[in-house]
Amino acid sequence: VPVNQAEENILELLKYVDYVSDHIEGSTAEVTVMRKELCALSRDSGTPSIFLTLNPADTYNPLL
């Protein structure tokens, strides 16, 4: 909660800085935005299901 006008001005400036940094590719702010979008997708669609099948590589398998 801002106490005086200077603090209100600083908070207003920080809103603009956050907005700009959200749109800089690879920035920490962009990663945070993407993480929030992923969490929202997970809440909306449910957690993703991943199925993996592990197969040994023929060229590196000592049994073959």
CHARMM internal coordinates of N, CA and C (Angstrom, degrees):
IC EDIT
DIST 1 N 1 CA 1.4444
DIST 1 CA 1 C 1.5290
ANGL 1 N 1 CA 1 C 108.07
DIST 1 C 2 N 1.3241
ANGL 1 CA 1 C 2 N 116.20
DIHE 1 N 1 CA 1 C 2 N 117.68
DIST 2 N 2 CA 1.4620
ANGL 1 C 2 N 2 CA 119.11
DIHE 1 CA 1 C 2 N 2 CA 179.88
DIST 2 CA 2 C 1.5271
ANGL 2 N 2 CA 2 C 111.84
DIHE 1 C 2 N 2 CA 2 C -66.19
DIST 2 C 3 N 1.3190
ANGL 2 CA 2 C 3 N 114.81
DIHE 2 N 2 CA 2 C 3 N 139.82
DIST 3 N 3 CA 1.4618
ANGL 2 C 3 N 3 CA 120.73
DIHE 2 CA 2 C 3 N 3 CA -178.11
DIST 3 CA 3 C 1.5247
ANGL 3 N 3 CA 3 C 111.26
DIHE 2 C 3 N 3 CA 3 C -92.34
DIST 3 C 4 N 1.3226
ANGL 3 CA 3 C 4 N 116.46
DIHE 3 N 3 CA 3 C 4 N -38.03
DIST 4 N 4 CA 1.4636
ANGL 3 C 4 N 4 CA 118.97
DIHE 3 CA 3 C 4 N 4 CA -177.51
DIST 4 CA 4 C 1.5317
ANGL 4 N 4 CA 4 C 110.34
DIHE 3 C 4 N 4 CA 4 C -135.24
DIST 4 C 5 N 1.3142
ANGL 4 CA 4 C 5 N 116.11
DIHE 4 N 4 CA 4 C 5 N -178.32
DIST 5 N 5 CA 1.4647
ANGL 4 C 5 N 5 CA 121.96
DIHE 4 CA 4 C 5 N 5 CA -176.14
DIST 5 CA 5 C 1.5265
ANGL 5 N 5 CA 5 C 111.75
DIHE 4 C 5 N 5 CA 5 C -64.30
DIST 5 C 6 N 1.3314
ANGL 5 CA 5 C 6 N 117.02
DIHE 5 N 5 CA 5 C 6 N -37.10
DIST 6 N 6 CA 1.4668
ANGL 5 C 6 N 6 CA 120.28
DIHE 5 CA 5 C 6 N 6 CA -179.39
DIST 6 CA 6 C 1.5276
ANGL 6 N 6 CA 6 C 110.65
DIHE 5 C 6 N 6 CA 6 C -62.11
DIST 6 C 7 N 1.3209
ANGL 6 CA 6 C 7 N 116.94
DIHE 6 N 6 CA 6 C 7 N -42.22
DIST 7 N 7 CA 1.4645
ANGL 6 C 7 N 7 CA 120.38
DIHE 6 CA 6 C 7 N 7 CA 178.91
DIST 7 CA 7 C 1.5259
ANGL 7 N 7 CA 7 C 111.14
DIHE 6 C 7 N 7 CA 7 C -66.72
DIST 7 C 8 N 1.3212
ANGL 7 CA 7 C 8 N 117.42
DIHE 7 N 7 CA 7 C 8 N -37.41
DIST 8 N 8 CA 1.4663
ANGL 7 C 8 N 8 CA 120.52
DIHE 7 CA 7 C 8 N 8 CA 176.50
DIST 8 CA 8 C 1.5258
ANGL 8 N 8 CA 8 C 110.45
DIHE 7 C 8 N 8 CA 8 C -62.83
DIST 8 C 9 N 1.3368
ANGL 8 CA 8 C 9 N 116.28
DIHE 8 N 8 CA 8 C 9 N -41.53
DIST 9 N 9 CA 1.4665
ANGL 8 C 9 N 9 CA 120.47
DIHE 8 CA 8 C 9 N 9 CA 178.60
DIST 9 CA 9 C 1.5297
ANGL 9 N 9 CA 9 C 111.24
DIHE 8 C 9 N 9 CA 9 C -63.96
DIST 9 C 10 N 1.3238
ANGL 9 CA 9 C 10 N 116.65
DIHE 9 N 9 CA 9 C 10 N -40.58
DIST 10 N 10 CA 1.4610
ANGL 9 C 10 N 10 CA 120.81
DIHE 9 CA 9 C 10 N 10 CA 179.35
DIST 10 CA 10 C 1.5213
ANGL 10 N 10 CA 10 C 110.28
DIHE 9 C 10 N 10 CA 10 C -64.73
DIST 10 C 11 N 1.3185
ANGL 10 CA 10 C 11 N 117.85
DIHE 10 N 10 CA 10 C 11 N -43.50
DIST 11 N 11 CA 1.4635
ANGL 10 C 11 N 11 CA 120.67
DIHE 10 CA 10 C 11 N 11 CA 178.92
DIST 11 CA 11 C 1.5255
ANGL 11 N 11 CA 11 C 111.32
DIHE 10 C 11 N 11 CA 11 C -63.64
DIST 11 C 12 N 1.3166
ANGL 11 CA 11 C 12 N 116.88
DIHE 11 N 11 CA 11 C 12 N -37.28
DIST 12 N 12 CA 1.4647
ANGL 11 C 12 N 12 CA 120.73
DIHE 11 CA 11 C 12 N 12 CA 177.27
DIST 12 CA 12 C 1.5285
ANGL 12 N 12 CA 12 C 110.28
DIHE 11 C 12 N 12 CA 12 C -65.26
DIST 12 C 13 N 1.3264
ANGL 12 CA 12 C 13 N 116.89
DIHE 12 N 12 CA 12 C 13 N -42.31
DIST 13 N 13 CA 1.4622
ANGL 12 C 13 N 13 CA 121.25
DIHE 12 CA 12 C 13 N 13 CA 177.63
DIST 13 CA 13 C 1.5291
ANGL 13 N 13 CA 13 C 110.72
DIHE 12 C 13 N 13 CA 13 C -63.44
DIST 13 C 14 N 1.3176
ANGL 13 CA 13 C 14 N 117.46
DIHE 13 N 13 CA 13 C 14 N -40.70
DIST 14 N 14 CA 1.4652
ANGL 13 C 14 N 14 CA 120.95
DIHE 13 CA 13 C 14 N 14 CA 179.40
DIST 14 CA 14 C 1.5233
ANGL 14 N 14 CA 14 C 112.12
DIHE 13 C 14 N 14 CA 14 C -63.31
DIST 14 C 15 N 1.3252
ANGL 14 CA 14 C 15 N 117.66
DIHE 14 N 14 CA 14 C 15 N -31.81
DIST 15 N 15 CA 1.4650
ANGL 14 C 15 N 15 CA 120.28
DIHE 14 CA 14 C 15 N 15 CA 175.77
DIST 15 CA 15 C 1.5251
ANGL 15 N 15 CA 15 C 110.35
DIHE 14 C 15 N 15 CA 15 C -60.99
DIST 15 C 16 N 1.3409
ANGL 15 CA 15 C 16 N 116.64
DIHE 15 N 15 CA 15 C 16 N -43.16
DIST 16 N 16 CA 1.4613
ANGL 15 C 16 N 16 CA 120.80
DIHE 15 CA 15 C 16 N 16 CA 179.30
DIST 16 CA 16 C 1.5302
ANGL 16 N 16 CA 16 C 111.09
DIHE 15 C 16 N 16 CA 16 C -67.49
DIST 16 C 17 N 1.3230
ANGL 16 CA 16 C 17 N 116.61
DIHE 16 N 16 CA 16 C 17 N -41.13
DIST 17 N 17 CA 1.4666
ANGL 16 C 17 N 17 CA 120.45
DIHE 16 CA 16 C 17 N 17 CA 179.19
DIST 17 CA 17 C 1.5263
ANGL 17 N 17 CA 17 C 110.06
DIHE 16 C 17 N 17 CA 17 C -63.08
DIST 17 C 18 N 1.3221
ANGL 17 CA 17 C 18 N 117.59
DIHE 17 N 17 CA 17 C 18 N -42.84
DIST 18 N 18 CA 1.4645
ANGL 17 C 18 N 18 CA 121.24
DIHE 17 CA 17 C 18 N 18 CA 177.82
DIST 18 CA 18 C 1.5178
ANGL 18 N 18 CA 18 C 110.90
DIHE 17 C 18 N 18 CA 18 C -62.38
DIST 18 C 19 N 1.3193
ANGL 18 CA 18 C 19 N 117.19
DIHE 18 N 18 CA 18 C 19 N -41.36
DIST 19 N 19 CA 1.4620
ANGL 18 C 19 N 19 CA 120.82
DIHE 18 CA 18 C 19 N 19 CA 179.93
DIST 19 CA 19 C 1.5264
ANGL 19 N 19 CA 19 C 110.49
DIHE 18 C 19 N 19 CA 19 C -62.06
DIST 19 C 20 N 1.3196
ANGL 19 CA 19 C 20 N 116.24
DIHE 19 N 19 CA 19 C 20 N -45.12
DIST 20 N 20 CA 1.4627
ANGL 19 C 20 N 20 CA 120.21
DIHE 19 CA 19 C 20 N 20 CA -179.00
DIST 20 CA 20 C 1.5240
ANGL 20 N 20 CA 20 C 110.56
DIHE 19 C 20 N 20 CA 20 C -66.34
DIST 20 C 21 N 1.3302
ANGL 20 CA 20 C 21 N 117.49
DIHE 20 N 20 CA 20 C 21 N -44.35
DIST 21 N 21 CA 1.4647
ANGL 20 C 21 N 21 CA 119.82
DIHE 20 CA 20 C 21 N 21 CA -177.60
DIST 21 CA 21 C 1.5246
ANGL 21 N 21 CA 21 C 111.94
DIHE 20 C 21 N 21 CA 21 C -68.53
DIST 21 C 22 N 1.3333
ANGL 21 CA 21 C 22 N 117.97
DIHE 21 N 21 CA 21 C 22 N -24.05
DIST 22 N 22 CA 1.4662
ANGL 21 C 22 N 22 CA 120.84
DIHE 21 CA 21 C 22 N 22 CA 175.93
DIST 22 CA 22 C 1.5193
ANGL 22 N 22 CA 22 C 111.46
DIHE 21 C 22 N 22 CA 22 C -64.91
DIST 22 C 23 N 1.3192
ANGL 22 CA 22 C 23 N 117.69
DIHE 22 N 22 CA 22 C 23 N -23.31
DIST 23 N 23 CA 1.4594
ANGL 22 C 23 N 23 CA 121.59
DIHE 22 CA 22 C 23 N 23 CA -174.75
DIST 23 CA 23 C 1.5315
ANGL 23 N 23 CA 23 C 113.23
DIHE 22 C 23 N 23 CA 23 C -106.83
DIST 23 C 24 N 1.3258
ANGL 23 CA 23 C 24 N 117.72
DIHE 23 N 23 CA 23 C 24 N 11.81
DIST 24 N 24 CA 1.4621
ANGL 23 C 24 N 24 CA 121.40
DIHE 23 CA 23 C 24 N 24 CA 176.02
DIST 24 CA 24 C 1.5207
ANGL 24 N 24 CA 24 C 107.73
DIHE 23 C 24 N 24 CA 24 C -95.66
DIST 24 C 25 N 1.3234
ANGL 24 CA 24 C 25 N 115.62
DIHE 24 N 24 CA 24 C 25 N 119.51
DIST 25 N 25 CA 1.4585
ANGL 24 C 25 N 25 CA 121.12
DIHE 24 CA 24 C 25 N 25 CA -174.51
DIST 25 CA 25 C 1.5296
ANGL 25 N 25 CA 25 C 110.97
DIHE 24 C 25 N 25 CA 25 C -60.57
DIST 25 C 26 N 1.3297
ANGL 25 CA 25 C 26 N 115.66
DIHE 25 N 25 CA 25 C 26 N 127.39
DIST 26 N 26 CA 1.4550
ANGL 25 C 26 N 26 CA 121.73
DIHE 25 CA 25 C 26 N 26 CA 176.84
DIST 26 CA 26 C 1.5158
ANGL 26 N 26 CA 26 C 114.85
DIHE 25 C 26 N 26 CA 26 C 85.88
DIST 26 C 27 N 1.3175
ANGL 26 CA 26 C 27 N 118.11
DIHE 26 N 26 CA 26 C 27 N -1.41
DIST 27 N 27 CA 1.4612
ANGL 26 C 27 N 27 CA 119.75
DIHE 26 CA 26 C 27 N 27 CA -178.74
DIST 27 CA 27 C 1.5255
ANGL 27 N 27 CA 27 C 110.55
DIHE 26 C 27 N 27 CA 27 C -75.33
DIST 27 C 28 N 1.3051
ANGL 27 CA 27 C 28 N 115.71
DIHE 27 N 27 CA 27 C 28 N 161.35
DIST 28 N 28 CA 1.4564
ANGL 27 C 28 N 28 CA 121.15
DIHE 27 CA 27 C 28 N 28 CA 178.38
DIST 28 CA 28 C 1.5212
ANGL 28 N 28 CA 28 C 110.65
DIHE 27 C 28 N 28 CA 28 C -60.87
DIST 28 C 29 N 1.3114
ANGL 28 CA 28 C 29 N 116.35
DIHE 28 N 28 CA 28 C 29 N -37.86
DIST 29 N 29 CA 1.4681
ANGL 28 C 29 N 29 CA 120.14
DIHE 28 CA 28 C 29 N 29 CA 179.66
DIST 29 CA 29 C 1.5237
ANGL 29 N 29 CA 29 C 110.86
DIHE 28 C 29 N 29 CA 29 C -65.32
DIST 29 C 30 N 1.3346
ANGL 29 CA 29 C 30 N 117.44
DIHE 29 N 29 CA 29 C 30 N -39.14
DIST 30 N 30 CA 1.4596
ANGL 29 C 30 N 30 CA 119.82
DIHE 29 CA 29 C 30 N 30 CA 178.83
DIST 30 CA 30 C 1.5290
ANGL 30 N 30 CA 30 C 110.52
DIHE 29 C 30 N 30 CA 30 C -65.71
DIST 30 C 31 N 1.3275
ANGL 30 CA 30 C 31 N 116.56
DIHE 30 N 30 CA 30 C 31 N -39.89
DIST 31 N 31 CA 1.4649
ANGL 30 C 31 N 31 CA 120.31
DIHE 30 CA 30 C 31 N 31 CA 177.88
DIST 31 CA 31 C 1.5257
ANGL 31 N 31 CA 31 C 110.06
DIHE 30 C 31 N 31 CA 31 C -62.60
DIST 31 C 32 N 1.3197
ANGL 31 CA 31 C 32 N 116.95
DIHE 31 N 31 CA 31 C 32 N -40.46
DIST 32 N 32 CA 1.4631
ANGL 31 C 32 N 32 CA 120.99
DIHE 31 CA 31 C 32 N 32 CA 178.07
DIST 32 CA 32 C 1.5210
ANGL 32 N 32 CA 32 C 110.90
DIHE 31 C 32 N 32 CA 32 C -63.00
DIST 32 C 33 N 1.3283
ANGL 32 CA 32 C 33 N 117.05
DIHE 32 N 32 CA 32 C 33 N -42.58
DIST 33 N 33 CA 1.4680
ANGL 32 C 33 N 33 CA 120.94
DIHE 32 CA 32 C 33 N 33 CA 178.28
DIST 33 CA 33 C 1.5228
ANGL 33 N 33 CA 33 C 110.04
DIHE 32 C 33 N 33 CA 33 C -62.29
DIST 33 C 34 N 1.3387
ANGL 33 CA 33 C 34 N 116.82
DIHE 33 N 33 CA 33 C 34 N -44.00
DIST 34 N 34 CA 1.4617
ANGL 33 C 34 N 34 CA 120.08
DIHE 33 CA 33 C 34 N 34 CA -179.93
DIST 34 CA 34 C 1.5242
ANGL 34 N 34 CA 34 C 111.04
DIHE 33 C 34 N 34 CA 34 C -65.12
DIST 34 C 35 N 1.3340
ANGL 34 CA 34 C 35 N 117.18
DIHE 34 N 34 CA 34 C 35 N -37.09
DIST 35 N 35 CA 1.4638
ANGL 34 C 35 N 35 CA 120.68
DIHE 34 CA 34 C 35 N 35 CA 177.92
DIST 35 CA 35 C 1.5302
ANGL 35 N 35 CA 35 C 110.47
DIHE 34 C 35 N 35 CA 35 C -64.11
DIST 35 C 36 N 1.3420
ANGL 35 CA 35 C 36 N 116.59
DIHE 35 N 35 CA 35 C 36 N -40.82
DIST 36 N 36 CA 1.4667
ANGL 35 C 36 N 36 CA 120.15
DIHE 35 CA 35 C 36 N 36 CA 177.91
DIST 36 CA 36 C 1.5215
ANGL 36 N 36 CA 36 C 111.11
DIHE 35 C 36 N 36 CA 36 C -64.85
DIST 36 C 37 N 1.3446
ANGL 36 CA 36 C 37 N 117.04
DIHE 36 N 36 CA 36 C 37 N -39.13
DIST 37 N 37 CA 1.4652
ANGL 36 C 37 N 37 CA 120.49
DIHE 36 CA 36 C 37 N 37 CA 177.54
DIST 37 CA 37 C 1.5242
ANGL 37 N 37 CA 37 C 110.82
DIHE 36 C 37 N 37 CA 37 C -64.36
DIST 37 C 38 N 1.3286
ANGL 37 CA 37 C 38 N 116.89
DIHE 37 N 37 CA 37 C 38 N -39.79
DIST 38 N 38 CA 1.4590
ANGL 37 C 38 N 38 CA 120.96
DIHE 37 CA 37 C 38 N 38 CA 178.93
DIST 38 CA 38 C 1.5251
ANGL 38 N 38 CA 38 C 110.89
DIHE 37 C 38 N 38 CA 38 C -65.18
DIST 38 C 39 N 1.3182
ANGL 38 CA 38 C 39 N 117.21
DIHE 38 N 38 CA 38 C 39 N -41.15
DIST 39 N 39 CA 1.4707
ANGL 38 C 39 N 39 CA 120.59
DIHE 38 CA 38 C 39 N 39 CA 177.12
DIST 39 CA 39 C 1.5257
ANGL 39 N 39 CA 39 C 110.63
DIHE 38 C 39 N 39 CA 39 C -64.01
DIST 39 C 40 N 1.3216
ANGL 39 CA 39 C 40 N 117.25
DIHE 39 N 39 CA 39 C 40 N -40.06
DIST 40 N 40 CA 1.4648
ANGL 39 C 40 N 40 CA 120.66
DIHE 39 CA 39 C 40 N 40 CA 178.81
DIST 40 CA 40 C 1.5216
ANGL 40 N 40 CA 40 C 110.73
DIHE 39 C 40 N 40 CA 40 C -65.30
DIST 40 C 41 N 1.3294
ANGL 40 CA 40 C 41 N 117.22
DIHE 40 N 40 CA 40 C 41 N -41.19
DIST 41 N 41 CA 1.4611
ANGL 40 C 41 N 41 CA 120.78
DIHE 40 CA 40 C 41 N 41 CA 176.53
DIST 41 CA 41 C 1.5211
ANGL 41 N 41 CA 41 C 110.88
DIHE 40 C 41 N 41 CA 41 C -62.08
DIST 41 C 42 N 1.3116
ANGL 41 CA 41 C 42 N 115.88
DIHE 41 N 41 CA 41 C 42 N -40.79
DIST 42 N 42 CA 1.4593
ANGL 41 C 42 N 42 CA 121.08
DIHE 41 CA 41 C 42 N 42 CA 179.70
DIST 42 CA 42 C 1.5249
ANGL 42 N 42 CA 42 C 110.58
DIHE 41 C 42 N 42 CA 42 C -64.46
DIST 42 C 43 N 1.3279
ANGL 42 CA 42 C 43 N 116.87
DIHE 42 N 42 CA 42 C 43 N -40.50
DIST 43 N 43 CA 1.4692
ANGL 42 C 43 N 43 CA 119.97
DIHE 42 CA 42 C 43 N 43 CA 177.90
DIST 43 CA 43 C 1.5202
ANGL 43 N 43 CA 43 C 111.29
DIHE 42 C 43 N 43 CA 43 C -66.77
DIST 43 C 44 N 1.3257
ANGL 43 CA 43 C 44 N 116.40
DIHE 43 N 43 CA 43 C 44 N -37.83
DIST 44 N 44 CA 1.4584
ANGL 43 C 44 N 44 CA 121.36
DIHE 43 CA 43 C 44 N 44 CA -177.20
DIST 44 CA 44 C 1.5257
ANGL 44 N 44 CA 44 C 112.11
DIHE 43 C 44 N 44 CA 44 C -75.28
DIST 44 C 45 N 1.3226
ANGL 44 CA 44 C 45 N 117.09
DIHE 44 N 44 CA 44 C 45 N -46.29
DIST 45 N 45 CA 1.4646
ANGL 44 C 45 N 45 CA 121.38
DIHE 44 CA 44 C 45 N 45 CA -172.56
DIST 45 CA 45 C 1.5176
ANGL 45 N 45 CA 45 C 113.84
DIHE 44 C 45 N 45 CA 45 C -103.22
DIST 45 C 46 N 1.3093
ANGL 45 CA 45 C 46 N 117.85
DIHE 45 N 45 CA 45 C 46 N -5.62
DIST 46 N 46 CA 1.4623
ANGL 45 C 46 N 46 CA 120.73
DIHE 45 CA 45 C 46 N 46 CA -176.13
DIST 46 CA 46 C 1.5234
ANGL 46 N 46 CA 46 C 110.03
DIHE 45 C 46 N 46 CA 46 C 90.95
DIST 46 C 47 N 1.3197
ANGL 46 CA 46 C 47 N 114.85
DIHE 46 N 46 CA 46 C 47 N 165.67
DIST 47 N 47 CA 1.4589
ANGL 46 C 47 N 47 CA 118.78
DIHE 46 CA 46 C 47 N 47 CA -178.42
DIST 47 CA 47 C 1.5213
ANGL 47 N 47 CA 47 C 110.16
DIHE 46 C 47 N 47 CA 47 C -70.18
DIST 47 C 48 N 1.3169
ANGL 47 CA 47 C 48 N 116.92
DIHE 47 N 47 CA 47 C 48 N 146.39
DIST 48 N 48 CA 1.4637
ANGL 47 C 48 N 48 CA 119.79
DIHE 47 CA 47 C 48 N 48 CA -178.61
DIST 48 CA 48 C 1.5237
ANGL 48 N 48 CA 48 C 111.44
DIHE 47 C 48 N 48 CA 48 C -71.80
DIST 48 C 49 N 1.3096
ANGL 48 CA 48 C 49 N 116.02
DIHE 48 N 48 CA 48 C 49 N 148.84
DIST 49 N 49 CA 1.4601
ANGL 48 C 49 N 49 CA 121.97
DIHE 48 CA 48 C 49 N 49 CA 174.88
DIST 49 CA 49 C 1.5203
ANGL 49 N 49 CA 49 C 108.04
DIHE 48 C 49 N 49 CA 49 C -107.19
DIST 49 C 50 N 1.3065
ANGL 49 CA 49 C 50 N 115.63
DIHE 49 N 49 CA 49 C 50 N 129.44
DIST 50 N 50 CA 1.4579
ANGL 49 C 50 N 50 CA 120.59
DIHE 49 CA 49 C 50 N 50 CA -179.15
DIST 50 CA 50 C 1.5240
ANGL 50 N 50 CA 50 C 108.15
DIHE 49 C 50 N 50 CA 50 C -120.42
DIST 50 C 51 N 1.3177
ANGL 50 CA 50 C 51 N 116.23
DIHE 50 N 50 CA 50 C 51 N 127.19
DIST 51 N 51 CA 1.4530
ANGL 50 C 51 N 51 CA 121.84
DIHE 50 CA 50 C 51 N 51 CA 177.51
DIST 51 CA 51 C 1.5255
ANGL 51 N 51 CA 51 C 108.03
DIHE 50 C 51 N 51 CA 51 C -114.63
DIST 51 C 52 N 1.3215
ANGL 51 CA 51 C 52 N 116.49
DIHE 51 N 51 CA 51 C 52 N 126.36
DIST 52 N 52 CA 1.4579
ANGL 51 C 52 N 52 CA 121.43
DIHE 51 CA 51 C 52 N 52 CA -179.56
DIST 52 CA 52 C 1.5205
ANGL 52 N 52 CA 52 C 109.79
DIHE 51 C 52 N 52 CA 52 C -120.43
DIST 52 C 53 N 1.2990
ANGL 52 CA 52 C 53 N 116.35
DIHE 52 N 52 CA 52 C 53 N 141.58
DIST 53 N 53 CA 1.4564
ANGL 52 C 53 N 53 CA 122.35
DIHE 52 CA 52 C 53 N 53 CA 171.83
DIST 53 CA 53 C 1.5177
ANGL 53 N 53 CA 53 C 106.65
DIHE 52 C 53 N 53 CA 53 C -121.22
DIST 53 C 54 N 1.3272
ANGL 53 CA 53 C 54 N 116.13
DIHE 53 N 53 CA 53 C 54 N 118.98
DIST 54 N 54 CA 1.4560
ANGL 53 C 54 N 54 CA 120.43
DIHE 53 CA 53 C 54 N 54 CA -179.08
DIST 54 CA 54 C 1.5192
ANGL 54 N 54 CA 54 C 109.31
DIHE 53 C 54 N 54 CA 54 C -96.31
DIST 54 C 55 N 1.3098
ANGL 54 CA 54 C 55 N 116.34
DIHE 54 N 54 CA 54 C 55 N 126.66
DIST 55 N 55 CA 1.4613
ANGL 54 C 55 N 55 CA 122.73
DIHE 54 CA 54 C 55 N 55 CA 177.43
DIST 55 CA 55 C 1.5187
ANGL 55 N 55 CA 55 C 108.32
DIHE 54 C 55 N 55 CA 55 C -127.00
DIST 55 C 56 N 1.3331
ANGL 55 CA 55 C 56 N 117.34
DIHE 55 N 55 CA 55 C 56 N 132.50
DIST 56 N 56 CA 1.4672
ANGL 55 C 56 N 56 CA 118.29
DIHE 55 CA 55 C 56 N 56 CA 177.52
DIST 56 CA 56 C 1.5254
ANGL 56 N 56 CA 56 C 110.04
DIHE 55 C 56 N 56 CA 56 C -69.80
DIST 56 C 57 N 1.2974
ANGL 56 CA 56 C 57 N 115.67
DIHE 56 N 56 CA 56 C 57 N 146.54
DIST 57 N 57 CA 1.4647
ANGL 56 C 57 N 57 CA 120.37
DIHE 56 CA 56 C 57 N 57 CA 177.58
DIST 57 CA 57 C 1.5262
ANGL 57 N 57 CA 57 C 108.53
DIHE 56 C 57 N 57 CA 57 C -73.91
DIST 57 C 58 N 1.3192
ANGL 57 CA 57 C 58 N 117.02
DIHE 57 N 57 CA 57 C 58 N 132.36
DIST 58 N 58 CA 1.4648
ANGL 57 C 58 N 58 CA 121.43
DIHE 57 CA 57 C 58 N 58 CA -177.63
DIST 58 CA 58 C 1.5227
ANGL 58 N 58 CA 58 C 112.33
DIHE 57 C 58 N 58 CA 58 C -60.42
DIST 58 C 59 N 1.3080
ANGL 58 CA 58 C 59 N 116.62
DIHE 58 N 58 CA 58 C 59 N -36.66
DIST 59 N 59 CA 1.4659
ANGL 58 C 59 N 59 CA 119.36
DIHE 58 CA 58 C 59 N 59 CA -175.20
DIST 59 CA 59 C 1.5211
ANGL 59 N 59 CA 59 C 112.90
DIHE 58 C 59 N 59 CA 59 C -75.51
DIST 59 C 60 N 1.3263
ANGL 59 CA 59 C 60 N 118.15
DIHE 59 N 59 CA 59 C 60 N -18.84
DIST 60 N 60 CA 1.4584
ANGL 59 C 60 N 60 CA 120.88
DIHE 59 CA 59 C 60 N 60 CA -178.36
DIST 60 CA 60 C 1.5240
ANGL 60 N 60 CA 60 C 112.79
DIHE 59 C 60 N 60 CA 60 C -109.11
DIST 60 C 61 N 1.3142
ANGL 60 CA 60 C 61 N 118.60
DIHE 60 N 60 CA 60 C 61 N 0.02
DIST 61 N 61 CA 1.4569
ANGL 60 C 61 N 61 CA 121.80
DIHE 60 CA 60 C 61 N 61 CA -177.14
DIST 61 CA 61 C 1.5307
ANGL 61 N 61 CA 61 C 109.35
DIHE 60 C 61 N 61 CA 61 C -83.98
DIST 61 C 62 N 1.3565
ANGL 61 CA 61 C 62 N 118.49
DIHE 61 N 61 CA 61 C 62 N 118.85
DIST 62 N 62 CA 1.4696
ANGL 61 C 62 N 62 CA 120.46
DIHE 61 CA 61 C 62 N 62 CA -177.95
DIST 62 CA 62 C 1.5342
ANGL 62 N 62 CA 62 C 113.05
DIHE 61 C 62 N 62 CA 62 C -70.18
DIST 62 C 63 N 1.3239
ANGL 62 CA 62 C 63 N 118.91
DIHE 62 N 62 CA 62 C 63 N -16.31
DIST 63 N 63 CA 1.4589
ANGL 62 C 63 N 63 CA 121.39
DIHE 62 CA 62 C 63 N 63 CA -178.87
DIST 63 CA 63 C 1.5221
ANGL 63 N 63 CA 63 C 112.64
DIHE 62 C 63 N 63 CA 63 C -80.44
DIST 63 C 64 N 1.3098
ANGL 63 CA 63 C 64 N 118.46
DIHE 63 N 63 CA 63 C 64 N -17.86
DIST 64 N 64 CA 1.4693
ANGL 63 C 64 N 64 CA 121.11
DIHE 63 CA 63 C 64 N 64 CA -177.45
DIST 64 CA 64 C 1.4997
ANGL 64 N 64 CA 64 C 112.47
DIHE 63 C 64 N 64 CA 64 C -98.59
END
COOR INIT
IC SEED 1 N 1 CA 1 C
IC BUILD
